């Protein structure tokens, strides 16, 4: 496998206008909607940012990001900043491989904007856009750090920290990537970094994210921990899929947990959302998450120790199912938005913001383009798979950093499916937010194959 890298660190000045145009392309769903896209969880981030009030299941980093870019004036700057971040990361991914053609970058952004899930998540006020952003940042720092300036390396490190601190699933994904990418770096013929750069590039952002999460939980919840109440999610999954109910049936009433008296109310239908969020859920019949946590840990650890095969089979099934669930739209529904989002806008922002949100297509259930967009989405994914297969066949002539990007993307897609599918249950939005990395890689592969064919033609002459 070839290991040559582009020889010039900064082969071209950053094309600011092209990146700005790319960001505006990604913004089109927000323009079409009439307001940045949201999800019911968006309201919790607004609430935490605007009222400095702890929400039991969400870290504070993304809430601070929203607040810093809205300042109780408008959330449009936050949405645009998200699109700008992604547009710049795509440019960096192309540039480190010597693909500095502005037309090719614009073509890549057109493909992503018109035929991938990227704009639907990047233009949405949710930390979901940070998962693929973190993946790109890791692939660049791990396999192309010599082609980045010091400022770019620290910018990517900051994005990794922000992503990991914004969602525990991102942090878990980052830890998994770090365990694999550094050993694989030498396998691709690339030298190991000096230890100082390795720490600065990847490990310090990880440690900083952990420190931020733990310190914020200590201040806001009075607990020095990564997640005071996060065990509720995997328990809900085990209750919905069966193993936790099996443990209760085996150990009650001697287990002395509140759910022993409500075993008959537990429905094994694989729908953990019902266990978590239904008002009549037997899990919360005796109180909120602060009351039930001792029972949660006891049931969860007991289930894992006494029914490991059942838990393992369920985890494999959930991972496989989550891996292929990439449909767009389940995060774009109007459900609960009057309570979760509109109330916060009316309370904290100028009236025009609440009025614009109330008139948006999403709020009124009129995002009519979403069903039609799926045809382009699936077609682009299929074509991307064929292009990447062609890249595998042409592999000996492609650059080593490209294969590092392929490795990190594959690991991220699998890790994301495992973490989200097993802990929260399969949902389309979890994998759809990441899957647009494949069309991006396909456009890179297409450019590299084209470049190789031209080089081979010149060599024959």
C-alpha positions in Angstrom: 0.0 0.0 0.0 1.3 3.4 -0.9 2.2 5.6 2.0 3.1 8.8 0.2 1.5 12.0 1.6 1.0 15.4 0.0 4.4 17.1 0.5 3.1 20.6 1.2 1.4 21.4 4.5 -0.7 24.2 3.3 -1.0 23.7 -0.5 -3.6 26.4 -0.8 -5.1 29.3 1.1 -8.3 28.4 2.8 -11.1 29.3 0.3 -13.3 31.2 2.7 -15.9 32.1 0.1 -16.2 28.4 -1.0 -16.6 27.3 2.7 -19.1 30.0 3.3 -21.1 28.8 0.3 -20.8 25.2 1.5 -22.2 26.2 4.9 -25.1 28.0 3.2 -25.8 24.9 1.2 -26.1 22.9 4.4 -28.5 25.5 5.9 -31.1 24.9 3.2 -33.5 22.8 5.5 -33.5 25.6 8.0 -34.4 28.1 5.2 -37.0 25.8 3.9 -38.5 25.3 7.4 -38.4 29.0 8.2 -36.5 28.5 11.4 -33.6 26.2 12.5 -34.7 22.6 12.9 -35.2 21.3 16.4 -36.1 18.2 18.3 -38.1 17.8 21.5 -34.7 17.6 23.4 -33.7 21.0 22.0 -35.9 22.6 24.6 -33.9 21.0 27.4 -30.7 22.5 26.1 -32.3 25.9 25.8 -33.7 25.5 29.3 -30.4 24.5 30.8 -28.5 27.3 29.0 -31.0 30.1 29.7 -32.0 29.2 33.3 -28.8 27.5 34.4 -30.9 24.6 35.7 -29.7 21.0 35.7 -31.4 18.5 33.4 -30.8 14.9 34.7 -29.9 13.2 31.5 -27.9 15.9 29.6 -24.4 17.4 30.0 -24.1 21.2 29.8 -21.5 21.7 27.0 -23.9 21.9 24.1 -26.3 24.1 26.1 -23.4 26.5 26.6 -22.6 26.4 22.9 -26.2 27.4 22.1 -26.2 30.2 24.6 -22.9 31.6 23.5 -24.2 31.8 19.9 -27.7 33.0 20.6 -27.4 35.5 23.5 -31.1 35.5 23.9 -31.5 37.2 20.6 -31.8 34.5 17.9 -30.8 30.8 17.3 -29.9 31.4 13.6 -26.3 32.1 14.4 -26.0 28.8 16.3 -27.4 26.9 13.3 -25.1 28.7 10.9 -22.1 28.1 13.1 -22.8 24.4 13.0 -23.0 24.4 9.2 -19.8 26.4 9.0 -18.0 23.9 11.2 -19.0 21.0 9.1 -18.2 22.8 5.8 -14.7 23.7 7.1 -14.1 20.1 8.2 -15.0 18.8 4.8 -12.5 21.2 3.2 -9.8 20.1 5.6 -10.5 16.4 4.8 -10.0 17.2 1.1 -7.1 19.5 1.5 -4.9 17.1 3.5 -5.1 14.7 0.6 -4.0 17.3 -1.9 -7.5 17.8 -3.2 -7.5 21.6 -3.3 -9.8 22.2 -6.3 -12.5 24.6 -5.3 -14.9 23.2 -7.9 -14.4 19.7 -6.5 -15.1 21.0 -3.0 -18.3 22.7 -4.1 -19.3 19.5 -5.9 -18.8 17.6 -2.7 -20.9 20.0 -0.7 -23.6 19.8 -3.4 -23.7 16.0 -3.0 -23.8 16.3 0.8 -26.5 19.0 0.8 -28.7 17.5 -1.9 -28.3 13.8 -1.4 -27.3 13.0 2.2 -28.6 13.3 5.7 -26.0 15.9 6.6 -28.1 19.1 6.2 -31.0 17.7 8.2 -28.8 17.2 11.3 -26.3 20.0 10.8 -29.1 22.6 10.6 -30.8 21.2 13.7 -30.2 22.6 17.1 -29.0 19.4 18.7 -25.5 18.1 19.6 -26.0 15.3 17.0 -23.9 17.2 14.4 -20.9 16.9 16.7 -20.7 13.1 16.4 -19.6 13.2 12.7 -17.6 16.4 13.4 -15.6 14.5 16.1 -15.1 11.6 13.7 -13.6 13.9 11.0 -11.4 15.7 13.6 -10.1 12.4 14.9 -9.3 11.1 11.4 -7.4 14.3 10.6 -5.4 14.4 13.7 -4.7 10.7 13.7 -3.6 10.3 10.1 -2.8 13.7 8.7 -1.5 15.8 11.6 1.7 16.7 9.7 -0.4 18.4 7.0 -2.2 20.6 9.5 -1.0 23.9 11.0 -0.8 24.3 14.7 -3.9 26.5 14.8 -5.8 23.8 12.9 -4.7 21.1 15.3 -5.8 23.0 18.3 -9.1 23.9 16.6 -9.7 20.2 15.9 -8.8 19.3 19.5 -11.3 21.9 20.7 -14.0 20.3 18.5 -13.2 16.9 19.9 -13.5 18.2 23.5 -16.8 20.0 22.7 -18.3 16.9 21.1 -17.2 14.5 23.8 -18.4 16.9 26.5 -21.8 17.4 24.8 -23.0 13.8 24.9 -21.9 10.7 26.8 -22.4 8.6 23.7 -19.8 10.8 21.9 -17.4 10.4 24.8 -17.7 6.6 24.7 -17.2 6.7 20.9 -14.1 8.8 21.3 -12.6 6.4 23.9 -13.2 3.5 21.6 -11.5 5.3 18.7 -8.5 6.2 20.7 -8.0 2.5 21.6 -7.8 1.6 17.9 -6.5 4.4 15.8 -3.1 4.9 17.3 -1.9 1.3 16.9 -3.4 1.2 13.4 -1.4 4.3 12.5 1.8 2.3 12.2 0.1 -0.4 10.3 -0.6 2.1 7.5 3.1 3.0 7.3 2.9 6.2 9.2 5.3 6.9 12.0 4.1 7.4 15.6 3.9 11.0 16.8 6.2 12.4 19.5 4.3 11.8 22.7 3.7 15.5 23.4 1.8 16.0 20.1 -0.2 12.8 20.6 -1.4 14.0 24.1 -2.1 17.5 22.8 -4.0 16.3 19.8 -6.3 13.6 21.2 -5.8 12.7 24.8 -6.0 16.1 26.3 -9.4 16.9 24.7 -10.7 13.6 26.0 -9.4 14.4 29.5 -10.8 17.9 29.3 -14.2 16.6 28.3 -14.2 14.2 31.2 -13.2 17.0 33.6 -15.9 19.3 32.3 -18.6 16.7 32.6 -17.6 15.6 36.1 -17.1 19.1 37.4 -20.5 20.3 36.1 -22.2 17.3 37.6 -20.5 18.0 40.9 -21.8 21.6 40.8 -25.2 21.0 39.4 -26.1 17.6 40.9 -23.8 17.4 43.8 -22.2 14.1 42.5 -18.6 13.7 41.3 -19.5 11.3 38.4 -19.7 11.2 34.7 -23.5 10.5 34.8 -25.5 10.7 38.0 -28.6 9.0 36.5 -27.4 7.6 33.1 -27.8 4.0 34.3 -31.6 4.5 33.8 -31.1 4.2 30.0 -29.5 0.8 29.8 -31.9 -0.5 32.5 -34.9 0.7 30.5 -33.4 -1.1 27.5 -33.0 -4.4 29.4 -36.5 -4.1 30.8 -38.0 -3.6 27.4 -36.0 -6.4 25.8 -36.6 -8.9 28.6 -33.4 -9.8 30.6 -34.1 -7.3 33.5 -37.7 -8.6 33.8 -36.3 -12.1 33.9 -34.0 -11.0 36.8 -36.9 -9.5 38.7 -39.1 -12.6 38.2 -36.2 -14.8 39.5 -35.2 -12.6 42.5 -38.4 -11.0 43.7 -39.6 -10.4 46.4 -36.3 -11.1 48.0 -34.5 -8.5 46.0 -36.3 -5.7 47.8 -36.6 -3.3 44.9 -39.7 -1.2 44.1 -40.3 -2.9 40.8 -40.9 -6.3 42.4 -44.5 -5.2 43.0 -45.0 -4.1 39.4 -43.5 -7.0 37.4 -46.9 -7.6 35.7 -46.9 -4.0 34.4 -43.6 -4.4 32.5 -44.2 -5.1 28.8 -41.4 -6.8 26.8 -41.9 -5.2 23.4 -38.4 -3.7 22.8 -39.7 -0.2 23.1 -37.5 1.3 25.8 -38.9 4.8 25.1 -42.2 3.7 26.7 -40.3 2.6 29.9 -38.4 5.9 30.0 -40.9 8.5 29.0 -44.5 7.3 29.5 -46.2 9.0 32.5 -47.5 5.6 33.6 -44.2 3.8 33.4 -43.8 1.4 36.3 -40.1 2.4 36.6 -41.0 5.9 37.9 -44.1 5.0 39.9 -42.4 5.7 43.2 -40.5 8.8 42.2 -38.1 10.4 39.8 -34.6 9.4 38.8 -33.1 10.6 42.1 -35.4 8.2 44.1 -35.0 5.1 42.0 -31.2 5.1 41.3 -30.3 2.6 44.0 -32.8 0.1 42.6 -31.7 0.9 39.0 -28.0 0.0 39.7 -29.0 -3.2 41.7 -31.3 -4.5 38.9 -28.9 -3.6 36.1 -25.8 -5.2 37.7 -27.9 -8.2 38.7 -29.1 -8.6 35.1 -25.7 -8.3 33.6 -24.2 -10.9 36.0 -27.0 -13.5 36.0 -28.2 -13.2 32.3 -25.1 -12.3 30.3 -26.0 -14.5 27.3 -29.4 -12.9 27.0 -28.0 -9.5 27.3 -25.3 -10.3 24.8 -27.8 -11.6 22.2 -29.9 -8.5 22.7 -26.9 -6.3 22.3 -25.9 -8.0 19.0 -29.4 -7.7 17.7 -29.7 -4.0 18.6 -26.3 -3.2 17.1 -27.1 -4.9 13.8 -30.5 -3.2 13.6 -29.1 0.2 14.5 -26.3 -0.1 12.0 -28.7 -0.1 9.0 -31.3 2.3 10.4 -30.6 5.6 8.5 -34.0 6.9 7.7 -34.4 10.7 8.0 -37.3 12.2 9.7 -37.8 10.7 13.2 -36.0 13.7 14.7 -38.1 16.2 12.7 -41.6 15.6 14.1 -43.6 18.4 15.8 -44.3 16.3 18.9 -44.0 18.1 22.2 -42.5 21.2 20.6 -45.1 23.7 22.0 -44.1 22.6 25.5 -40.4 21.9 25.1 -39.3 24.6 22.7 -41.9 27.3 22.2 -42.3 27.9 25.9 -38.6 28.7 26.2 -38.7 31.0 23.2 -41.7 32.9 24.6 -40.0 33.2 28.0 -36.5 34.2 27.0 -36.2 35.5 23.5 -37.8 38.4 21.5 -41.4 37.9 20.4 -40.4 37.6 16.7 -38.4 34.4 17.4 -41.4 32.7 19.0 -43.7 33.9 16.2 -41.3 32.7 13.5 -41.0 29.3 15.2 -44.7 29.0 15.5 -45.1 29.7 11.8 -42.3 27.2 10.8 -43.1 24.1 8.7 -41.8 21.7 11.4 -44.0 23.2 14.1 -47.0 22.8 11.9 -46.1 19.3 10.6 -45.5 20.4 7.1 -41.9 19.3 6.3 -43.3 17.8 3.0 -39.9 17.3 1.4 -38.7 14.8 3.9 -40.4 11.7 2.4 -39.3 12.6 -1.1 -35.7 13.3 0.1 -35.3 9.6 1.0 -35.0 8.6 -2.6 -32.0 10.8 -3.1 -30.6 9.8 0.3 -30.6 6.0 -0.4 -29.5 6.5 -4.0 -26.4 8.5 -2.9 -25.6 5.9 -0.2 -25.8 3.0 -2.7 -23.6 4.9 -5.2 -21.1 5.8 -2.4 -20.8 2.1 -1.6 -19.9 1.3 -5.2 -17.3 4.1 -5.4 -15.7 3.0 -2.1 -15.6 -0.6 -3.5 -13.8 0.8 -6.5 -11.4 2.5 -4.1 -10.6 -0.8 -2.4 -9.8 -2.3 -5.8 -7.5 0.7 -6.6 -6.2 0.7 -3.1 -2.4 0.2 -3.7 -2.3 3.5 -5.5 -4.2 5.6 -3.0 -2.7 7.7 -0.1 -2.3 6.1 3.3 -4.2 8.9 5.1 -7.3 8.1 3.0 -7.3 4.6 4.4 -7.0 6.0 7.9 -10.1 8.1 7.2 -11.9 4.9 6.0 -10.8 3.1 9.1 -12.0 5.8 11.5 -15.3 6.2 9.7 -16.0 2.5 9.8 -15.1 2.3 13.4 -17.3 5.3 14.2 -20.3 3.9 12.3 -20.0 0.5 14.1 -19.2 2.1 17.5 -22.1 4.5 17.2 -24.5 1.7 16.3 -23.3 -0.4 19.3 -23.4 2.5 21.9 -26.7 4.0 20.8 -28.5 0.7 19.9 -27.5 -1.1 23.0 -27.9 1.7 25.6 -30.9 3.6 24.2 -32.4 1.2 21.6 -32.3 1.5 17.8 -33.6 4.8 16.3 -33.1 6.1 12.8 -31.7 9.4 13.9 -28.7 7.9 15.8 -27.1 6.3 12.7 -28.5 8.8 10.1 -26.6 11.6 11.8 -23.4 9.7 11.0 -24.1 8.0 7.7 -23.3 11.1 5.5 -19.6 10.5 6.2 -19.8 7.7 3.5 -20.8 10.1 0.7 -18.0 12.4 1.8 -15.5 9.6 1.7 -16.9 8.5 -1.7 -16.3 12.0 -3.2 -12.7 11.9 -1.8 -12.2 8.4 -3.2 -13.5 9.5 -6.6 -11.1 12.4 -6.7 -8.2 10.2 -5.7 -9.1 7.5 -8.3 -9.4 10.2 -10.9 -6.0 11.6 -9.9 -4.4 8.2 -10.0 -5.8 7.4 -13.5 -4.4 10.7 -14.8 -1.0 10.0 -13.2 -0.9 6.5 -14.7 -1.8 7.9 -18.1 1.0 10.4 -17.9 3.4 7.7 -16.8 2.5 5.5 -19.8 3.3 8.4 -22.1 
